[in-house]
Amino acid sequence: MTLQYKQEDDRFYVCNDNNQEIAEMTFTRIGDDKATINHTYTDPAYRGHGIADKLLELVVKKLQQEKREIIPLCSFAKNKLNN
């Protein structure tokens, strides 16, 4: 299984070998110094493989590079970032 992690302006997402989107994490930039992580989804067939963890890592890295305070709104990001 080869997964491709891709980025758009306000989300990171993952495609499988068939170029089907199987997971995503969305975020919203607020002003010049904040961002919220709004939503995380992984297709049930692909859960348990660390895909959402990798998406979170990519989003956090991107937002930290932009020097933004990260406000996790979705339950997945809240649980991971507040522990």
C-alpha angles and dihedrals in degrees: 000000000000117000125196118209111207136183135215126176096275104018148035119219141178131228127195129221090285091053090249115147108243104167142014144178120200130199139179126216114223117200116313101312114031139063136180126216101220111176143011125190133172123180107251091239090062101042119120095039098097094253094132090046090055091047090052090050091052094047093047092048091050094048093045089052086055088050093239129154106239118225110190112210102165116079095239094055092042092054094047099042098042095054 
